[in-house]
């Protein structure tokens, strides 16, 4: 079975947004104050603590526009935070919900049909490894099972 690695939003992307770069729709990120509940930062893969500022913005985790390039809201700490260290351990932010959507994508950034599903957190690593064992799956997205928001990416290690 494939060894896996959870990958957060790249630092250069996070820093661009934190420095006011426009989001996927050309808008500046919105600045909010966290109440400490349900504000997962896609860079450090931890919850934004209550009272801390964060950004809300539209993000498209794909290199180009195409029919499968989903765009949706994400949260980031408003101030620089350390990127989650890539590894096989379930990131803290994925431990705050009972389940997530996992979906496989090909090297062409298109959904590989038949790979999507709502997976309990205890089975995320195993399911991702299984998907990555398929020759046509290049990487896996983890998305909210409630709102379909992008959380992180899983790759072969």
Secondary structure, DSSP 8 states (H G I E B T S, - for coil): ---EEEE---HHHHHHHHTT-B-TTS-B-EEEE--SSS-BBTTT-SB--TT-EEEEEEE--SSS--TT---EEEEEESS-------BSS--GGGGSSSEEEEEEE-TTS-B-TT--EEEEGGGHHHHHHHHHHSTT--EEEEEETTT--EEEEEEE-
